[in-house]
Amino acid sequence: MRQALPAALRDVPQPLFVFDGVCALCSGAVRFTLGRERDTALKFSPAQSPLGQAVFHALDLPIDNYETLVVLQDDRAYVKSAAALQLAKRLRQPWRALGAIVGILPRALLDWFYDRIARNRYRMFGRYDACMVPDAALASRFIEGTSQPR
C-alpha cells in the first residue's frame, strides 16, 4: 500500500526505511540493502526508536507490533510489499530487476505472502535482545530521534 505522507511526517528525512530493529530478518534486510544500494541517500530508523514510533503513529500502524516495513519516499509512505519493492528500486542489478519482475504480481498476493512471513519472522529467523547498532562508518545513515532535518 502507498499513501500520501501525513502532515506530521513532512519534516522526516526521505528516503527513510523504518524496520523492526530486533527482528533478525529485518536487520538482515538493512544489511542487504546497505551492501547493494545504488547510492547512499537512504536513511534507516528502527521502529522502536522515537522517530520510528512517530512514523508508525502517524500512519495509524500498531506501535507495539512491527509487522510491516515502512519506506518514506517522495512524500509518500509505502508499507508491506510496496515498501519492499521501493527498496528493490534502490538496489543495483540484478536485485533491481528481480524487484521489477516480482512487482508484476498482484499486490494482494504479494501482501498475503508478506503477512505470512511477517507474522512468523521471529520464529523463522530469530530476534535480537536489542536493536542493531551500526558501525561508525554507517552511523550517520541511522536516525533515532524525531527532530532530524531533511
Helices and strands as residue ranges (DSSP letters): E 2-4, G 7-9, E 16-19, H 24-36, E 43-46, H 50-58, E 70-73, E 76-79, H 80-89, H 95-102, H 107-125, G 139-141
